[in-house]
Amino acid sequence: MKGYAVRDAMNGIAEPAGKTWFWELDAAVIEPGRCVQCGTCVAVCPSNSLGVNLFTNLPELIKMCTGCSLCWDFCPRGGLRYEATWPTPEGAPADPADTAADDAWKLTGTPASAGLGIIDEMWSVRSTAEVPGRQDGGAVTAILAALLEAGAIDGAVVSKPSSDPSEPWKGVATVATSVEALQAAAGSFYNQTMALASLDLSGVDLPASPTLAVVGTPCEVEGLRAIQGAGWSTGAHDTGAVRLSIALLCTKSFDYEALMVRELRDRRGIDLNAVAKVDVTRGRLLVELHDGTVAVDEPVRAFHGAALKGCDECADFLGRAADLSVGSVGSPPGWTTVLVRSQAGKDALDVARSALELKPLEDVAALLRLDALDKKVAAGALKRPFDPDGPLFIDFERHVSMYRETDRAPVVIRR
């Protein structure tokens, strides 16, 4: 039974129809190194059977898998056809069950992916107040702080420095509920944090029905949007609390040990405790020390070996599923590019306008060029030979049929 290679090999028992187990996700995505550490599988699990391995930062089974299939169905490198979470020009996600539109779901030249996607406003933005450690213009911290102060949100999922002294410059997910906590988390980390896994709010001091913002990479926003669109309970993880999503413009994320420890500390002799800022901008990776010295200024391609391999398959550099997309591309140094994609994004920016300086986006072409390159890389990655009789085979056609027979949209299976 090739669709369930791992389970079948374990016990020799034929499986009931309609089940995919965590072991299949593990075999097809995690073990081959394709996991992008978004935390979607952990967040969507209705039985709270998945957790995060503290040593590898990868999803793992912590109690019995029920075979509900959701971890596979919602994984951006598994069953999720993430383009279905991108709004169409009409303003709603495309109908994933529309087989007549199948040819439109290519990585290039589609209505949903043309240009920059759905955009209401485009700005170069910077905070009017100085935020220590801020990245670019400090726009994200300023927007979230304004929303907290206005009572528009109760908290925000962001990345903060690890409290472990042996892990300098490692970002970990946290729910910030104060302006001080937001400011302490200002700046960027270039490792994934399994952000959606942090939506188990049981240990966070929040109101009974909280309203949250999430700052994450495009794949994290894709997973969030798909879960929210499905409309069913996700166990301990309150994805329904998220009312604002902010996607960081992203071509790749890095493994912490590979980038910070192996490449920077060991190979280049950088004292990580002396680092004041790490930045990826204009195709280069920069490391600045507390004394103002630029210790590293190299093409980012020199660090490709430290990147998560699953990032090569992603064609969503622009974070099309988010309410706001933010990054440095297209803006001058010291400014943040902000793409407003939804009414929720516009409302958030309006709340924060008094704390921001805005000017028209200068270099839209830079965004288009990098988006085109990202799609080219993704298209090449997805053309790699795949053995349908190999141990990692999943019966995609069975899943497509299953979705068309139920109302589990907007998740669509990639084929």
C-alpha positions as a Markdown table, in Angstrom:
| # | Residue | x | y | z |
|---|---|---|---|---|
| 1 | Met | 0.0 | 0.0 | 0.0 |
| 2 | Lys | 2.4 | 2.6 | -1.3 |
| 3 | Gly | 0.4 | 5.6 | -0.1 |
| 4 | Tyr | 1.1 | 4.6 | 3.5 |
| 5 | Ala | 4.6 | 3.3 | 3.2 |
| 6 | Val | 5.8 | 4.0 | 6.7 |
| 7 | Arg | 2.8 | 2.7 | 8.7 |
| 8 | Asp | 2.5 | -0.3 | 6.5 |
| 9 | Ala | 6.1 | -1.2 | 7.0 |
| 10 | Met | 5.8 | -0.9 | 10.8 |
| 11 | Asn | 2.9 | -3.3 | 11.3 |
| 12 | Gly | 1.8 | -4.8 | 8.1 |
| 13 | Ile | -1.8 | -3.8 | 8.7 |
| 14 | Ala | -3.8 | -2.2 | 5.9 |
| 15 | Glu | -5.0 | 1.3 | 6.8 |
| 16 | Pro | -8.6 | 2.5 | 6.6 |
| 17 | Ala | -9.3 | 4.9 | 3.8 |
| 18 | Gly | -8.8 | 8.6 | 4.3 |
| 19 | Lys | -6.0 | 8.6 | 6.8 |
| 20 | Thr | -2.5 | 10.0 | 6.6 |
| 21 | Trp | -0.3 | 9.7 | 9.7 |
| 22 | Phe | 2.4 | 12.0 | 11.1 |
| 23 | Trp | 4.9 | 9.4 | 10.1 |
| 24 | Glu | 4.1 | 10.1 | 6.4 |
| 25 | Leu | 4.8 | 13.8 | 7.0 |
| 26 | Asp | 8.0 | 12.9 | 8.8 |
| 27 | Ala | 9.1 | 10.7 | 6.0 |
| 28 | Ala | 8.2 | 13.1 | 3.1 |
| 29 | Val | 9.1 | 16.5 | 4.6 |
| 30 | Ile | 11.0 | 16.4 | 7.9 |
| 31 | Glu | 13.5 | 13.6 | 7.4 |
| 32 | Pro | 14.5 | 14.8 | 3.9 |
| 33 | Gly | 15.3 | 18.3 | 5.3 |
| 34 | Arg | 12.3 | 20.0 | 3.5 |
| 35 | Cys | 10.7 | 21.3 | 6.7 |
| 36 | Val | 10.5 | 25.1 | 6.8 |
| 37 | Gln | 9.8 | 25.1 | 10.6 |
| 38 | Cys | 6.6 | 27.2 | 10.3 |
| 39 | Gly | 4.7 | 25.3 | 13.1 |
| 40 | Thr | 1.6 | 24.8 | 11.0 |
| 41 | Cys | 1.4 | 21.0 | 11.7 |
| 42 | Val | 1.7 | 21.6 | 15.4 |
| 43 | Ala | -1.0 | 24.4 | 15.4 |
| 44 | Val | -3.5 | 22.4 | 13.3 |
| 45 | Cys | -3.3 | 19.1 | 15.2 |
| 46 | Pro | -6.7 | 18.7 | 16.9 |
| 47 | Ser | -5.4 | 16.1 | 19.5 |
| 48 | Asn | -2.4 | 18.2 | 20.5 |
| 49 | Ser | -0.2 | 15.2 | 19.5 |
| 50 | Leu | 2.6 | 17.3 | 18.0 |
| 51 | Gly | 5.2 | 19.4 | 19.7 |
| 52 | Val | 8.6 | 21.0 | 19.0 |
| 53 | Asn | 11.9 | 19.2 | 19.6 |
| 54 | Leu | 14.0 | 21.6 | 21.7 |
| 55 | Phe | 17.2 | 20.4 | 20.2 |
| 56 | Thr | 16.3 | 20.3 | 16.5 |
| 57 | Asn | 13.5 | 22.9 | 16.4 |
| 58 | Leu | 11.5 | 20.4 | 14.3 |
| 59 | Pro | 8.0 | 19.0 | 14.8 |
| 60 | Glu | 7.8 | 15.7 | 16.6 |
| 61 | Leu | 5.2 | 13.3 | 17.9 |
| 62 | Ile | 4.7 | 13.7 | 21.6 |
| 63 | Lys | 1.7 | 11.4 | 22.0 |
| 64 | Met | -0.4 | 9.0 | 19.9 |
| 65 | Cys | -1.2 | 10.1 | 16.3 |
| 66 | Thr | -4.8 | 9.7 | 15.4 |
| 67 | Gly | -4.3 | 9.7 | 11.6 |
| 68 | Cys | -6.5 | 12.7 | 11.1 |
| 69 | Ser | -4.3 | 13.8 | 8.1 |
| 70 | Leu | -4.4 | 17.5 | 9.0 |
| 71 | Cys | -0.6 | 17.8 | 9.6 |
| 72 | Trp | 0.0 | 16.6 | 6.1 |
| 73 | Asp | -2.9 | 18.5 | 4.5 |
| 74 | Phe | -1.9 | 21.9 | 5.9 |
| 75 | Cys | 1.9 | 21.6 | 5.6 |
| 76 | Pro | 3.3 | 24.1 | 3.0 |
| 77 | Arg | 5.7 | 21.4 | 1.9 |
| 78 | Gly | 3.2 | 18.6 | 2.1 |
| 79 | Gly | -0.4 | 18.7 | 1.0 |
| 80 | Leu | -1.1 | 22.4 | 1.2 |
| 81 | Arg | -1.3 | 24.1 | -2.2 |
| 82 | Tyr | -0.4 | 27.4 | -0.7 |
| 83 | Glu | -1.3 | 29.5 | -3.7 |
| 84 | Ala | -4.9 | 29.0 | -2.8 |
| 85 | Thr | -4.4 | 31.2 | 0.3 |
| 86 | Trp | -3.5 | 34.2 | -2.0 |
| 87 | Pro | -6.4 | 36.6 | -2.6 |
| 88 | Thr | -7.5 | 37.0 | -6.2 |
| 89 | Pro | -8.2 | 40.4 | -7.9 |
| 90 | Glu | -11.8 | 39.9 | -6.7 |
| 91 | Gly | -10.5 | 40.0 | -3.1 |
| 92 | Ala | -11.1 | 36.4 | -1.9 |
| 93 | Pro | -9.0 | 33.3 | -2.0 |
| 94 | Ala | -9.5 | 31.4 | -5.3 |
| 95 | Asp | -11.8 | 28.4 | -5.2 |
| 96 | Pro | -9.5 | 25.4 | -4.8 |
| 97 | Ala | -12.1 | 23.0 | -6.1 |
| 98 | Asp | -12.4 | 24.7 | -9.5 |
| 99 | Thr | -10.7 | 22.2 | -11.7 |
| 100 | Ala | -11.2 | 24.3 | -14.8 |
| 101 | Ala | -8.8 | 26.8 | -13.3 |
| 102 | Asp | -6.1 | 24.2 | -12.7 |
| 103 | Asp | -3.8 | 25.6 | -15.4 |
| 104 | Ala | -3.8 | 28.9 | -13.5 |
| 105 | Trp | -2.1 | 27.4 | -10.5 |
| 106 | Lys | 1.4 | 27.5 | -12.0 |
| 107 | Leu | 4.2 | 29.4 | -10.2 |
| 108 | Thr | 4.5 | 32.0 | -12.9 |
| 109 | Gly | 2.0 | 34.0 | -15.0 |
| 110 | Thr | -1.1 | 33.3 | -13.0 |
| 111 | Pro | -3.8 | 35.9 | -12.1 |
| 112 | Ala | -3.2 | 35.3 | -8.4 |
| 113 | Ser | 0.6 | 35.7 | -8.6 |
| 114 | Ala | 0.8 | 38.5 | -11.2 |
| 115 | Gly | 2.8 | 41.5 | -10.2 |
| 116 | Leu | 2.9 | 42.1 | -6.5 |
| 117 | Gly | -0.4 | 40.4 | -5.8 |
| 118 | Ile | -3.3 | 42.3 | -4.2 |
| 119 | Ile | -2.0 | 45.7 | -3.0 |
| 120 | Asp | -4.1 | 48.6 | -1.6 |
| 121 | Glu | -1.1 | 50.9 | -0.7 |
| 122 | Met | 2.7 | 50.8 | -1.0 |
| 123 | Trp | 4.9 | 52.9 | 1.3 |
| 124 | Ser | 8.4 | 53.3 | 2.5 |
| 125 | Val | 8.0 | 53.7 | 6.3 |
| 126 | Arg | 10.1 | 54.5 | 9.3 |
| 127 | Ser | 9.3 | 55.0 | 13.0 |
| 128 | Thr | 9.4 | 58.6 | 14.2 |
| 129 | Ala | 10.7 | 57.3 | 17.5 |
| 130 | Glu | 14.1 | 55.6 | 17.9 |
| 131 | Val | 13.7 | 51.9 | 18.7 |
| 132 | Pro | 17.0 | 50.3 | 19.9 |
| 133 | Gly | 18.0 | 47.3 | 17.8 |
| 134 | Arg | 15.3 | 48.0 | 15.2 |
| 135 | Gln | 15.6 | 46.6 | 11.7 |
| 136 | Asp | 15.4 | 49.0 | 8.8 |
| 137 | Gly | 12.8 | 51.6 | 9.7 |
| 138 | Gly | 11.4 | 50.0 | 12.8 |
| 139 | Ala | 8.0 | 50.0 | 11.2 |
| 140 | Val | 6.7 | 46.7 | 12.5 |
| 141 | Thr | 7.5 | 47.5 | 16.1 |
| 142 | Ala | 5.9 | 50.9 | 15.8 |
| 143 | Ile | 2.7 | 49.5 | 14.2 |
| 144 | Leu | 2.3 | 46.8 | 16.8 |
| 145 | Ala | 3.1 | 49.2 | 19.7 |
| 146 | Ala | 0.4 | 51.6 | 18.4 |
| 147 | Leu | -2.1 | 48.8 | 18.1 |
| 148 | Leu | -1.4 | 47.6 | 21.7 |
| 149 | Glu | -1.7 | 51.1 | 23.1 |
| 150 | Ala | -4.9 | 51.7 | 21.2 |
| 151 | Gly | -6.4 | 48.4 | 22.5 |
| 152 | Ala | -6.8 | 47.1 | 19.0 |
| 153 | Ile | -4.8 | 44.0 | 19.8 |
| 154 | Asp | -4.0 | 42.2 | 23.1 |
| 155 | Gly | -0.7 | 40.8 | 22.0 |
| 156 | Ala | 1.6 | 39.9 | 19.1 |
| 157 | Val | 3.5 | 36.8 | 18.2 |
| 158 | Val | 7.1 | 38.0 | 17.5 |
| 159 | Ser | 10.6 | 36.7 | 17.8 |
| 160 | Lys | 12.8 | 37.6 | 20.8 |
| 161 | Pro | 16.4 | 36.6 | 21.7 |
| 162 | Ser | 16.8 | 33.2 | 23.3 |
| 163 | Ser | 17.3 | 33.4 | 27.1 |
| 164 | Asp | 19.8 | 30.6 | 26.8 |
| 165 | Pro | 23.3 | 32.2 | 27.0 |
| 166 | Ser | 24.7 | 29.4 | 24.8 |
| 167 | Glu | 22.5 | 30.5 | 22.0 |
| 168 | Pro | 23.3 | 34.2 | 21.2 |
| 169 | Trp | 21.4 | 35.6 | 18.3 |
| 170 | Lys | 18.9 | 32.8 | 18.2 |
| 171 | Gly | 15.3 | 34.0 | 17.8 |
| 172 | Val | 12.5 | 32.2 | 19.7 |
| 173 | Ala | 8.8 | 32.8 | 19.3 |
| 174 | Thr | 7.0 | 34.8 | 22.1 |
| 175 | Val | 3.6 | 36.5 | 22.6 |
| 176 | Ala | 4.4 | 40.1 | 23.5 |
| 177 | Thr | 1.7 | 41.8 | 25.5 |
| 178 | Ser | 3.3 | 45.1 | 26.3 |
| 179 | Val | 5.2 | 47.8 | 24.4 |
| 180 | Glu | 8.3 | 47.1 | 26.4 |
| 181 | Ala | 8.2 | 43.4 | 25.4 |
| 182 | Leu | 7.8 | 44.5 | 21.7 |
| 183 | Gln | 10.8 | 46.8 | 21.9 |
| 184 | Ala | 12.9 | 44.1 | 23.5 |
| 185 | Ala | 12.1 | 41.9 | 20.5 |
| 186 | Ala | 12.9 | 44.6 | 17.9 |
| 187 | Gly | 15.1 | 43.6 | 15.0 |
| 188 | Ser | 15.3 | 40.4 | 12.9 |
| 189 | Phe | 16.5 | 36.9 | 13.5 |
| 190 | Tyr | 17.2 | 34.7 | 10.5 |
| 191 | Asn | 16.2 | 31.4 | 11.9 |
| 192 | Gln | 12.7 | 30.1 | 11.9 |
| 193 | Thr | 10.9 | 29.9 | 15.3 |
| 194 | Met | 7.9 | 27.6 | 14.7 |
| 195 | Ala | 5.8 | 30.7 | 15.3 |
| 196 | Leu | 2.4 | 29.1 | 14.8 |
| 197 | Ala | 3.3 | 26.5 | 17.5 |
| 198 | Ser | 3.3 | 29.4 | 20.0 |
| 199 | Leu | -0.4 | 30.0 | 19.5 |
| 200 | Asp | -1.1 | 27.7 | 22.5 |
| 201 | Leu | -1.9 | 30.6 | 24.8 |
| 202 | Ser | -2.6 | 28.6 | 27.9 |
| 203 | Gly | 0.5 | 30.1 | 29.7 |
| 204 | Val | 0.0 | 33.7 | 28.4 |
| 205 | Asp | -1.7 | 36.4 | 30.4 |
| 206 | Leu | -4.4 | 37.4 | 28.0 |
| 207 | Pro | -8.2 | 38.2 | 28.1 |
| 208 | Ala | -10.6 | 35.3 | 27.6 |
| 209 | Ser | -11.1 | 36.0 | 23.9 |
| 210 | Pro | -7.9 | 37.7 | 22.8 |
| 211 | Thr | -7.1 | 39.5 | 19.6 |
| 212 | Leu | -3.6 | 38.9 | 18.3 |
| 213 | Ala | -1.2 | 39.9 | 15.5 |
| 214 | Val | 1.3 | 37.5 | 14.1 |
| 215 | Val | 4.6 | 38.5 | 12.5 |
| 216 | Gly | 6.2 | 35.7 | 10.5 |
| 217 | Thr | 7.5 | 34.4 | 7.2 |
| 218 | Pro | 5.2 | 33.9 | 4.2 |
| 219 | Cys | 5.0 | 30.2 | 4.8 |
| 220 | Glu | 3.8 | 30.8 | 8.4 |
| 221 | Val | 1.1 | 33.2 | 7.1 |
| 222 | Glu | 0.1 | 30.6 | 4.4 |
| 223 | Gly | -0.4 | 28.0 | 7.1 |
| 224 | Leu | -2.3 | 30.3 | 9.3 |
| 225 | Arg | -4.6 | 31.5 | 6.5 |
| 226 | Ala | -5.3 | 27.9 | 5.5 |
| 227 | Ile | -6.2 | 26.8 | 9.1 |
| 228 | Gln | -8.4 | 29.9 | 9.6 |
| 229 | Gly | -10.2 | 29.2 | 6.3 |
| 230 | Ala | -11.0 | 25.6 | 7.3 |
| 231 | Gly | -13.0 | 26.8 | 10.2 |
| 232 | Trp | -12.7 | 23.9 | 12.7 |
| 233 | Ser | -11.1 | 23.5 | 16.1 |
| 234 | Thr | -7.3 | 23.1 | 16.2 |
| 235 | Gly | -6.9 | 21.8 | 19.7 |
| 236 | Ala | -4.9 | 24.0 | 22.1 |
| 237 | His | -3.7 | 26.5 | 19.4 |
| 238 | Asp | -6.0 | 29.5 | 19.1 |
| 239 | Thr | -5.5 | 30.5 | 15.4 |
| 240 | Gly | -8.8 | 32.2 | 15.4 |
| 241 | Ala | -7.4 | 34.9 | 17.8 |
| 242 | Val | -5.2 | 36.2 | 15.0 |
| 243 | Arg | -6.7 | 39.2 | 13.3 |
| 244 | Leu | -3.6 | 40.7 | 11.8 |
| 245 | Ser | -0.9 | 39.0 | 9.9 |
| 246 | Ile | 2.4 | 40.6 | 8.9 |
| 247 | Ala | 4.7 | 38.7 | 6.5 |
| 248 | Leu | 8.4 | 39.4 | 6.3 |
| 249 | Leu | 9.6 | 39.5 | 2.7 |
| 250 | Cys | 11.6 | 36.4 | 2.5 |
| 251 | Thr | 13.6 | 34.3 | 0.0 |
| 252 | Lys | 15.0 | 31.9 | 2.6 |
| 253 | Ser | 15.4 | 31.3 | 6.3 |
| 254 | Phe | 18.4 | 29.7 | 7.9 |
| 255 | Asp | 19.2 | 26.9 | 10.4 |
| 256 | Tyr | 20.6 | 28.6 | 13.5 |
| 257 | Glu | 23.4 | 26.1 | 14.1 |
| 258 | Ala | 24.4 | 26.2 | 10.5 |
| 259 | Leu | 24.4 | 30.0 | 10.0 |
| 260 | Met | 25.3 | 31.5 | 13.4 |
| 261 | Val | 27.5 | 28.8 | 14.8 |
| 262 | Arg | 29.1 | 27.0 | 11.9 |
| 263 | Glu | 29.4 | 29.8 | 9.3 |
| 264 | Leu | 29.8 | 32.9 | 11.5 |
| 265 | Arg | 31.4 | 31.8 | 14.8 |
| 266 | Asp | 33.5 | 28.8 | 13.6 |
| 267 | Arg | 34.4 | 29.6 | 10.1 |
| 268 | Arg | 34.7 | 33.4 | 10.3 |
| 269 | Gly | 35.7 | 33.7 | 13.9 |
| 270 | Ile | 32.8 | 36.1 | 14.9 |
| 271 | Asp | 32.2 | 36.5 | 18.6 |
| 272 | Leu | 28.4 | 36.2 | 18.6 |
| 273 | Asn | 28.1 | 38.1 | 21.9 |
| 274 | Ala | 29.7 | 41.1 | 20.2 |
| 275 | Val | 27.2 | 41.2 | 17.4 |
| 276 | Ala | 24.8 | 44.1 | 17.4 |
| 277 | Lys | 22.9 | 43.4 | 14.1 |
| 278 | Val | 22.5 | 40.8 | 11.4 |
| 279 | Asp | 20.9 | 41.9 | 8.2 |
| 280 | Val | 20.2 | 40.4 | 4.7 |
| 281 | Thr | 19.8 | 43.3 | 2.2 |
| 282 | Arg | 20.4 | 43.8 | -1.4 |
| 283 | Gly | 21.7 | 40.3 | -1.9 |
| 284 | Arg | 24.3 | 40.5 | 0.9 |
| 285 | Leu | 24.5 | 39.3 | 4.5 |
| 286 | Leu | 25.9 | 41.9 | 6.9 |
| 287 | Val | 27.0 | 41.4 | 10.5 |
| 288 | Glu | 27.6 | 44.6 | 12.5 |
| 289 | Leu | 29.3 | 44.6 | 15.9 |
| 290 | His | 28.5 | 46.7 | 19.0 |
| 291 | Asp | 31.5 | 48.9 | 18.3 |
| 292 | Gly | 30.2 | 49.8 | 14.8 |
| 293 | Thr | 32.5 | 47.5 | 12.9 |
| 294 | Val | 31.1 | 45.6 | 9.9 |
| 295 | Ala | 32.5 | 42.2 | 10.6 |
| 296 | Val | 30.8 | 40.4 | 7.6 |
| 297 | Asp | 29.7 | 41.8 | 4.3 |
| 298 | Glu | 29.3 | 38.9 | 1.8 |
| 299 | Pro | 26.9 | 37.8 | -0.9 |
| 300 | Val | 24.1 | 35.9 | 0.7 |
| 301 | Arg | 24.7 | 33.0 | -1.7 |
| 302 | Ala | 27.9 | 32.3 | 0.2 |
| 303 | Phe | 25.6 | 31.1 | 3.0 |
| 304 | His | 23.3 | 29.0 | 0.9 |
| 305 | Gly | 24.5 | 25.8 | 2.6 |
| 306 | Ala | 23.1 | 27.1 | 5.9 |
| 307 | Ala | 19.6 | 27.8 | 4.5 |
| 308 | Leu | 16.6 | 25.6 | 5.1 |
| 309 | Lys | 16.3 | 23.4 | 1.9 |
| 310 | Gly | 12.5 | 23.6 | 1.8 |
| 311 | Cys | 12.8 | 27.4 | 1.2 |
| 312 | Asp | 14.0 | 26.7 | -2.3 |
| 313 | Glu | 10.5 | 25.3 | -3.1 |
| 314 | Cys | 8.7 | 28.5 | -2.1 |
| 315 | Ala | 7.5 | 31.1 | -4.6 |
| 316 | Asp | 5.9 | 33.4 | -2.1 |
| 317 | Phe | 8.7 | 35.9 | -1.4 |
| 318 | Leu | 6.1 | 38.7 | -1.3 |
| 319 | Gly | 3.9 | 37.2 | 1.4 |
| 320 | Arg | 0.7 | 37.5 | -0.6 |
| 321 | Ala | -1.6 | 35.9 | 1.9 |
| 322 | Ala | -0.8 | 38.5 | 4.6 |
| 323 | Asp | -2.5 | 41.7 | 5.7 |
| 324 | Leu | 0.8 | 43.6 | 5.5 |
| 325 | Ser | 4.0 | 42.5 | 3.8 |
| 326 | Val | 7.2 | 44.2 | 5.1 |
| 327 | Gly | 10.9 | 44.2 | 4.4 |
| 328 | Ser | 13.8 | 46.3 | 3.1 |
| 329 | Val | 13.6 | 45.6 | -0.6 |
| 330 | Gly | 12.4 | 48.6 | -2.6 |
| 331 | Ser | 13.2 | 51.2 | 0.1 |
| 332 | Pro | 16.3 | 53.2 | 0.9 |
| 333 | Pro | 18.5 | 52.3 | 3.9 |
| 334 | Gly | 16.8 | 53.0 | 7.2 |
| 335 | Trp | 13.3 | 52.6 | 5.8 |
| 336 | Thr | 10.9 | 49.7 | 5.7 |
| 337 | Thr | 8.8 | 48.7 | 2.7 |
| 338 | Val | 5.2 | 48.2 | 3.7 |
| 339 | Leu | 2.7 | 46.6 | 1.2 |
| 340 | Val | -0.9 | 47.0 | 2.4 |
| 341 | Arg | -2.9 | 44.0 | 1.2 |
| 342 | Ser | -6.2 | 44.0 | 3.1 |
| 343 | Gln | -8.6 | 46.2 | 5.1 |
| 344 | Ala | -7.2 | 44.8 | 8.3 |
| 345 | Gly | -3.7 | 45.9 | 7.1 |
| 346 | Lys | -5.0 | 49.4 | 6.2 |
| 347 | Asp | -6.7 | 49.7 | 9.6 |
| 348 | Ala | -3.5 | 48.8 | 11.4 |
| 349 | Leu | -1.5 | 51.3 | 9.4 |
| 350 | Asp | -4.1 | 54.0 | 10.0 |
| 351 | Val | -3.9 | 53.4 | 13.8 |
| 352 | Ala | -0.1 | 53.8 | 13.7 |
| 353 | Arg | 0.2 | 56.8 | 11.3 |
| 354 | Ser | 1.0 | 59.3 | 13.9 |
| 355 | Ala | 4.0 | 57.2 | 15.0 |
| 356 | Leu | 5.3 | 56.8 | 11.4 |
| 357 | Glu | 6.9 | 58.8 | 8.6 |
| 358 | Leu | 5.6 | 57.6 | 5.2 |
| 359 | Lys | 6.7 | 58.3 | 1.7 |
| 360 | Pro | 5.8 | 56.6 | -1.7 |
| 361 | Leu | 7.7 | 53.4 | -2.4 |
| 362 | Glu | 10.7 | 54.3 | -4.5 |
| 363 | Asp | 11.7 | 51.0 | -6.3 |
| 364 | Val | 8.8 | 48.7 | -7.1 |
| 365 | Ala | 10.9 | 47.1 | -9.8 |
| 366 | Ala | 13.3 | 45.7 | -7.2 |
| 367 | Leu | 10.4 | 43.8 | -5.6 |
| 368 | Leu | 9.4 | 42.4 | -9.0 |
| 369 | Arg | 12.9 | 41.4 | -9.9 |
| 370 | Leu | 13.4 | 39.5 | -6.6 |
| 371 | Asp | 10.0 | 37.9 | -6.9 |
| 372 | Ala | 10.8 | 36.7 | -10.4 |
| 373 | Leu | 14.1 | 35.2 | -9.2 |
| 374 | Asp | 12.3 | 33.5 | -6.3 |
| 375 | Lys | 9.8 | 31.9 | -8.6 |
| 376 | Lys | 12.5 | 30.7 | -10.9 |
| 377 | Val | 14.3 | 29.0 | -8.0 |
| 378 | Ala | 11.1 | 27.4 | -6.8 |
| 379 | Ala | 10.1 | 26.2 | -10.2 |
| 380 | Gly | 13.5 | 24.5 | -10.6 |
| 381 | Ala | 13.2 | 22.9 | -7.2 |
| 382 | Leu | 9.8 | 21.5 | -7.9 |
| 383 | Lys | 11.1 | 19.9 | -11.2 |
| 384 | Arg | 13.4 | 17.6 | -9.3 |
| 385 | Pro | 12.8 | 13.9 | -10.2 |
| 386 | Phe | 10.3 | 12.2 | -8.0 |
| 387 | Asp | 9.8 | 8.4 | -7.8 |
| 388 | Pro | 6.1 | 7.5 | -7.4 |
| 389 | Asp | 7.1 | 4.1 | -6.3 |
| 390 | Gly | 9.6 | 5.3 | -3.7 |
| 391 | Pro | 9.2 | 5.3 | 0.1 |
| 392 | Leu | 8.0 | 8.9 | 0.2 |
| 393 | Phe | 5.1 | 8.6 | -2.2 |
| 394 | Ile | 1.8 | 10.1 | -1.1 |
| 395 | Asp | -1.3 | 9.5 | -3.1 |
| 396 | Phe | -2.1 | 13.0 | -4.2 |
| 397 | Glu | -5.0 | 12.1 | -6.4 |
| 398 | Arg | -6.7 | 10.4 | -3.5 |
| 399 | His | -6.3 | 13.6 | -1.4 |
| 400 | Val | -7.7 | 15.8 | -4.2 |
| 401 | Ser | -10.7 | 13.5 | -4.5 |
| 402 | Met | -11.2 | 13.6 | -0.8 |
| 403 | Tyr | -11.2 | 17.4 | -0.8 |
| 404 | Arg | -13.7 | 17.6 | -3.6 |
| 405 | Glu | -16.1 | 15.3 | -1.8 |
| 406 | Thr | -16.0 | 17.3 | 1.4 |
| 407 | Asp | -16.0 | 21.0 | 2.3 |
| 408 | Arg | -12.4 | 21.3 | 3.5 |
| 409 | Ala | -11.5 | 24.2 | 1.3 |
| 410 | Pro | -9.4 | 26.4 | 1.0 |
| 411 | Val | -6.6 | 23.9 | 1.3 |
| 412 | Val | -5.6 | 22.5 | -2.1 |
| 413 | Ile | -3.3 | 19.6 | -2.8 |
| 414 | Arg | -0.3 | 20.4 | -5.0 |
| 415 | Arg | 0.4 | 17.8 | -7.6 |
